[in-house]
Amino acid sequence: MITEFREILLVLKVFLVNLADDSLIELLTSFFLIFGFLALRRVLYTLERRFRESHALHFVRLFPPLAFYGLTAFSIAKFPQIDALYLLLAFFYSAVLLSLAGSFKTYVPLGLPSLLGLHLSVVLSGVTVFLYNYARGRNETAFELSLSYFKVFSAILISIVVIKLYVHVLHHLGDSLAGRIMKRSALLLFVLYMAVTVSWTVGTVEFSQDFVVKLAVLVALLFGYMALMVYTALNIERYFSGVEGVDEAVESFRRFMYTLALFVLYKGIDFLFSISPLVKKLGELYVLKTDLVKISLLSVIEGIYLFALLMTLTGFIKNALYLSYMKSEKEIEAGSFRSLVANVGFLIALTLALVELGITWKVMVPVAGALGIGIGFGLQTIFNNYVSGFILLLSKNIKVGDLVELEGSAGRAIGRSAETIFGKVVNINILTTVIRTTDNVEIAIPNSEFISGKIINYSMSDPYIRVRIPFGVSYSSDPEKVREVLLRVARENPMVLKKPQPSVWFYEMGDSALIFYLLVWVDIRKFWRMKALKSEIYFSAWKELKKEGIEIPFPQRDLWVRSPVRVQIDERGVFKRSGKRGKEGAGN
């Protein structure tokens, strides 16, 4: 690198020496071209004022530097011995780019960093243009180095313009179909653009007609692919609108399409640059190589990609099945099939990824034996929970959407002191089952507990359950009137089913009250927060019982004193009890 820069300094030295030798001709040439350029700019200044705020103004400003750039290039072809022409060519080249940049920022807003980067790239490109043209035929090393730097600065300049233009178009298109397609295509197009730019900069590709045609076909293919993805996602949202889980399904579809797009992009880059030799070299770089196992860098990449692709496909399939069943109001089948597809899909993805990695069945047999011993010791719990998950899915004793109760505590931090866990089964994973309680607390319970323990399932075969709500009224109350009021309250509650009809039991005659039970039937799948139901019933019943004059008593005790008691009050107002201790007796 130091040698190459020395060659550039040598070229600059030759340039300065030649300027000094023919200084008069160099000065006259520079004077006439610069004077002519400024004079033309002055003449067109009147046109600039006339075309102010017009699109023609940009052409008027571009014409002088463009005209003198062409005149200077023509002069170099006729008088290559005049060295000042090469410097003027670079100057007019920079002036053309600056004029274009001024027109560009009129339509596309540029931030300060982008504006500084744009102008700096223009200046540096002009310097490399001078070195490139002057070193040609004089110093081959300086010529090649200046050409490389010219490509680098030009690539930076083009990148700023392309990115800002793309963002500006996205902003104007907004949330339209075309805007969504461009937004989803941005990452893939950026990767392709960087691949093309880097290849052109390092000189591995030239912009021939054949290459440009291939690039246009690939860009059109990527846009078409993303248009298909956006259109399909919109149709999924529209068809399953209002169904629970539609957002998750759409997102899983996009993840799958993006993962598949990497393969499409890889094939497109291979179509453009023919990267097969590089792929072959990656396949020859072994991470582990034995008679049974051959793992190369390429197989590692392919194994990881295949696993990611199959897992995203599994995610989309399970969510698509879930939406289909939910749209048909089959909540039980929806959750069960989603969990089953997730577990089976993981097994298939892992198996195929290991095979792609280079671990064949010949290796898996002894590994499985060793794994069996490990399962017998350290992995017993994991394997037990994994198998229990499949048993749960196949037996259907517990399904996603069921309301279950089991021993344990959930929510002491939020003031819940119940000794059991009651909630809805929201997911059956590989190792655990997730239950969401009425307080929206999610609990992950090992699958094996559902196989070995006692679980109360409120909705295994029938979602209709009977709820008992106790009431206590005074002994002076009319039992028939109490039954009438409680039945009226139950029938007016929208959460209580009309059939089977609610009923009232005269349960017992307690110490302080007559005990009644209001029995109502509810669909626990539609309304599973029992505490809220009881609260609504109690609110309404209290109001109706008060309206009918029915008293809700409190516990009462009668105190019998068998011996006389004398009470004395001292000067401080404190009473004193004297006599034998009284004996209490309770009576109703």
N, C-alpha and C positions, 0 to 999 in steps of 0.2 A: 504493500500500500504506500509506503514512504517513497519507493522508487517511482511509482505511478504519479504521485504528486510532484515529484521532481521533474518528471517529463512535462507536466502542465506548466510548471514555473519556467521551464526551458522554452516552451511555446510562447509564453507571455514575454519573455526576454527578447525573443526573435521579433515579436510584434513591435515592441517598443523601439528596438534598434532600427527596424524598417521605417517606422514613423519618423524617426530622427533623420534618417538618410534622405527621405523625400518629403520633408516636412511641408514644403510649399504646396505640392500637389495634393498631399493629404488634407491640408487645411482648406484649400480651395474647394476640394470635393465635398468635404464635410460642411463647409459654409453654404455652398449652393443647395445641397440637399436639405439641410436644416432650415435655411431661409425659405426655400420653396415650400417646405412642409408648413412652416408658420404662416406664410403668406396665404396658402390655400385654406388653412384653418381660419384666418382672419376674413377671407372672402366668404366662407361658408357660415361665419358667425351671424350674419344677417338672416340667413336661412334658418338657423337655430332658433332665433327669436320668433320667426314666422311659424315654425313647426313646433313651438313650445306645447308641451302636454300632448304631443302626437307621436304615433308609432314611427313616423318618418324621421323624427328627430334622431333616433338611434342610428339609422342608416347614414344620416348626414355626419354624425360624429365619427362613425366607423370609416367613412370614405377616405379621409386624408391619410391616416396611418396605413390603411390597406393599400392605397394607391402607391405610396412611397415605399412600402415594403416590396411591392412588385417591381418598382423602378430600380430599387437598390439591388434586388436579386438579378435583374437584367444587366445592370452595370457590372456586377461581379463576373457574370458570364463573359462580358466583353473586355473588362479590364481587371483580371484577377490579381495584378500586381499592386493595385491600390489597396493597402491594408485597412484604411479607415472605413472602407465599404463594409467590411465584416462586422465592425463595431456598430455601424449605423443599421445594418440588417437586424442585429440583435435588439437595437433600440426600437426600431419600428415594429418588430415582432412583439415586444413587450407592450408597445402602445396599442397594437391591435387587441391583445388579450385584455388589457385594462379597459379599453372601450367596450369590449364584449361583457366584461365583468360589471361595468357601470350599467349597461342595459339590463343585465341579468338581475341585479339587486333592485332594479326598479319594479320588477314584477314579483320577485321572490325575496322576502325579508331575510337578511343575514344578520346573525349576531356578531358582536365584536370579535370573538375568537375566530369565527369562520371568515370574517372580513380580513382580519390580519393574516390568517393562513392563506387566503386567496391571493392577496397582494404579494406576500413573501414568495409564494410558489411562482407567481408570474415573474418576479425579479430574478429568482434563481434559474428559472427556465430560460430567460433571456441570456443570462451569463453562459449557460451550457450551450445555447444555440451559437453564441460567438465562438466558444472553444471548439465546438463540433465542426463548424464550417472552416475555421481558420487552420485547425490541425489536420484536416483532410489532405492527404498527399504530402504532409510535412512531417508528422509524427504519429505513427500508427497507435502507439500506446496511449497517448493523450486523446487521440480520436475515439478509441473504444471506451475509455474511461468517461469522457464527456458525453458520449452517447448513452451510457448506462445511467449517468446522473440526470440526463435530460429525460429519460423514461421515468425515473423515480419522481422527479418534480412534476412532470406532466401527469403522472398517475395521481399524485396528491391533489393537484389542481382539478382534475376530472372528478375525483372522488368527492370533493367538497361540493362541486356543482351538482353531481348526480344525486347525492344524499339529500341535499337541501331541496332540490326539485321534487324528489320523490315524497319527502315529508310535506311539502307545500301542496302537492296534488292530493295527498291523503287528507289533508286538512280541508280542502275544498270539497272533496267527494263525501266526507263525513261518514254517516252510517248507511249509505246506500249499498246496493249489491256490489257495484264496482269498487267502492271504497273498502268493503269487507274483503273482497278478493285480493286487492292490492296489499291490505294490511296483513293478511295471512301469508301472502307470498313474499313479504319483505325479507324474512330470515333466509329462505332458500335463495332468493335472488342475490342477497348480499354475499352469501357463501360463493355462489357462482361468479359474481363480479370480482371478488377477491382472488379466486383461483385464476380467472382470466388475466387480471391486472398483474398479479405476481408472475405468472408465466410470461407475459409480454415484457415485464421489466427485466427478468433474468435472461430473456432471449430464447426461451424454449418454444415460443410460438410466434408466428407472424400473422398479421391480419390480411390473409389472402382471401380471395373470393369464396373459396371452398370453406374456409374456417368461418367466415361471416355468415354464410348460409346455414352451417351446422349450429352456430350460436343462436341464430334467429329461430331455428326449429326447436332447439332446447328451451329457450325462453317461452316460446308459445306453448310448449308441452307443460312446463311448470305452471304457467298461468291457467291452462285448461285443467290441470290436476287440482289446483287450489279452487278454481271455480266449481268443480265437481264437489269438493269437500264443503265449501260454503253453502252450495245449493242443497246438498243432502242434509246438512245440519239444520238449515232453515226448515226443511220439510219435516224433519223429526220434531223440531220444536212446535211446528204448526199442527202436526197430526196428533201428538201426545200433549197438546196444550192443556194445562190444568191437572195433569196426572203427576202424582208424587214421584220424584226422582228423575224428571225429564232433564233438568240442568246437569245432573251427574252423568246421565247417559250421553248427552251431547258433548260434554267435556271428554269423556272416555273415547268417543268416536274421533274427536279431534286429535287426541294423543296417539291413537292408532294410525291415523292418516299422516300425522307428522313423522312418526317413526317409519312408516312405509315410504314416506317422501325421501328419507335419507338414502334408501336403496335406489329410488328413481334418480336422485341427484348423483349418486355414485356411478350409475350406468351412463348418465348424461356426460359426466366429466370424462369417463373412459371413452365415450363416443367422440368427445372433442380432442382429448390429449393422448389417447391410447396409453393408459397407465398400466397396462398389463405387465410390462417388465418390472415395475415397482411392486406390484402385487405379488409377483413371483418371488422377488427378493424377500418380501415380508414372510412368505411361506417357507423360506429357507432359513430364517432366523429362529432357531429352536430355543424355547425356554426350558423344555425337558424332553429328552429323547432317549428312549429305551426300546427294547424289543416289543413291549406291549403298549407303551404310552409314547406318543409323539405329539407334543404340544408346541406349536410355533406361535410367533407373534400374530400371524394372520389368523390362526385358529382361535386365539384368545379374543381377538376383535370380532370375528364372526360368531363365536359362542355367546359373547355378551350381547351382540346385536340381535341374534336369534331369540335369546331369552327375553329381551326387552320387547321385541316385536310380538312374540306369542303372548306375553303377559298383557300388553295393551289390547291385543285382539280378544283375549279372555275377558278383560274388563269391559270391552264394548259388548260382547255377546251376552254376558251375565246381566248387564244393565238393559240391553234390548229385550231379553226375555222377561225381565222384571217389569218393564213398561208394558209389554204385551199382556201379561197376566193382570197387572193392575188396571189396565184399561177395560179388561173383561171382568173386573171386580173379583178377582181370585187372589186375594192377598196372601193366603196361606201358601199356595203353589208358587206365587211370585218370590217370596222370601226363600222358600226351600230350594227352588231351582237356581236362584242366584248364588246361594251358598254352595250348592253342589257343583255348579259350573266353575266357581272360583277355586275349589279344592282340586277338582280333576284337571282343570287348566294349568294350575301350578305344577302338578305332577308331570304332565305332558311337556310343559315348557322346560322344566328342569332336566328331564330325561333327554330331550332332543338337544338342549344346549350342551349337556355333558358329552353327548355323542359328537356334536360338531366341534367341541373343544379337543377331542382326540381320546376321550376315555371310552373305550369300547366295552362290549359285554364281557369279553375275556378278563378285563380288569374289574368289572363290577361284581363278578361272582365271588372272588376272594374278599373284595371289599365288603360285600353284603354279609359274608360270614363274620368278618371282623366287626362289622356294624351291629350284627345280631348280638355278639358278646357285649359290645358297648351298651346296646339297648338294655340288656339284662342287668346292667349296673347303673351307669350314669345317665343313660337316656331313657330309662324305663318310664318315667313320668311323662316325658315329651311324647314318646310313642303311644303311651296309654291315652293321652288327651287327643292325639291325632286320630287314632282309630275310633275313639269315642265320638269324635265329630262326625265321622262317616256313619256310625251306628245311629246317631241322632237324626241325621238327614234321611236315612233309609227307613228307620222305624216309624217316623212321624209322631212319636209320643210327644215331642216338643218341636214346634215349627216356628219360623219367623212370624211374628205377629201374635203369638200366644201370650196370654196373661198368666204368669206363674208366681208362686210364692214359695220361698225356701228359707231355711234357717240362716240367720246372720243379721247383721246390722248395716244400714246404709244411711248416712246423713247425720251422724251425731254432731258434726261440725255446724250443721244448719238447724240444730235443735230437734232432730227426729230421734226419739228414744225407743222406737219399736224394735222388738227382738226378731222380727222376720223381715225378709226382703220381698216386696211385692212390686212387680213391674212388667213391662212388655219386652218380649224377646225381639231385638232389633237386628241382630246379626249372629250367625253361627260361623265362626272363623275356623282356621286350621286347628288351633289349640284351645281357643276359648269361645264362650258364648257371651254376647254382650246383652245386658238387660238395662233398660231405662226405667227408672222409678217415676212415681207421680211428681216428684220434685225435680225432674229432669236431670237426675244424677245417673250416670252410666257406670255400670259395674261389669268388669270382665271376670267371668267365673270359669274355671277349668272345666272342659267338657266331661271329664271323668266323674265329676260330682253329680251330673245329671244321670249317669248310668248307675252309680253305686248308692246314691243317696235318695231320700224320699222327697219328691217334688210334687207340689199341688199345682195342677194345671186347670185353670178356670175356663179354658176355651178349647180343650183338646178335640172334642167332637160336637159340642153344642155351645154357642156363645151366650145362651140365655141363662141367667142365674137369678136366684131369689135372694133379696137383701132384707135382713131383719132389722127394724129400727124400733128400739124400746121407748115407751112413754109411761110416765107415772102421773096419776091424777088423784085427787082427794077422794075419801070414802063417801063424801056427799054427792059425788058425780053420778049421772045416769050412764051406765055402760053402753046402752044403745045409742045415746047421743054422742058419746065418745067415738064409737065405731063409725057413726055417720060422718062426723067431722073429719076423722082421719082418712076415710075412703074418699071424701070429696077433695081433700088436699092431695092425695095420691093421684087421682084422676086428672087433676088440673096441672100436674107437673109434666112438662114435655119429655122428660128423660125416662119416665115410667111407661112401660109397655101397656097397651090396652088389653092384650091377650098374651098370656094368661092374666086374668083380672087380679088386681090387688085384693088383699084380705086383711082382716084384723083378728088377732087372737087375744082372748082374755087369759093372760098367762098365769097370774097368781095374785093373791091378796097379801101384799107385803106389810111390813111393820108400820109404815107411815103412808102408804099409797096403794092404789089399785094399779097393777102393772099390766099394760097392754103392749102387744107387738104389732106394728104395721109391717106387712110383708108385701114387697113390690118386686116385680120382675123387670130386669133391664137387660139390654144387649151390651155385654161388657166390651165387645170389640169397638162399638161406637162411642161408648162412654165408660171409661175404666177408672175414673177418679172417684171412688166410693165416698170418700170424706166430703167431697164437694156436694155429692148427691144428698147425703144425710144432712148437711148444713142447710141446703135449700128446703128440704122437707121440714126441718125443725123451725126455720124462720116462718114458713107459711102456717105450720101447725100451731105455733105459739100465738100468732095473730088470731087464727080462727077459734082456738079454744078460749081465749080471752073474750072474744066477741060473743061466744055462747055462754059465758059465765062459768066455765069449767075451771076450777082451781087446780093449779099445779103445785102440790104441797112440798114442804121441806121436812126433813126428819125431826120428830118431836119426842121429848122424854118427860115423864111425870116423876117428881121427886117426893118420896114419902119419908117423913121424919118421925121416928118412933118415940123419942124422948124429948122433953121440952128443951128449948134453946133460949138462952138469955143473951141479948145483944147490948153492949155498952159502947157509948161513943164518948171519947175523951175530948179535952179542950181543943185538940188539934184537928178534930173532925174525923179521926180514925176510929173505926168500930172494932170492938173486941168481942169474940164469941166465947161464951163460957158454958159449962155443962158437959154432959157426956157426948161422945162422938155420935153424930147421926148416922143412920143406916139408910142407904139408898136402895130404892127398889124401882124397877121400871114397869111401866104399865102403859097400855094403849087405850 
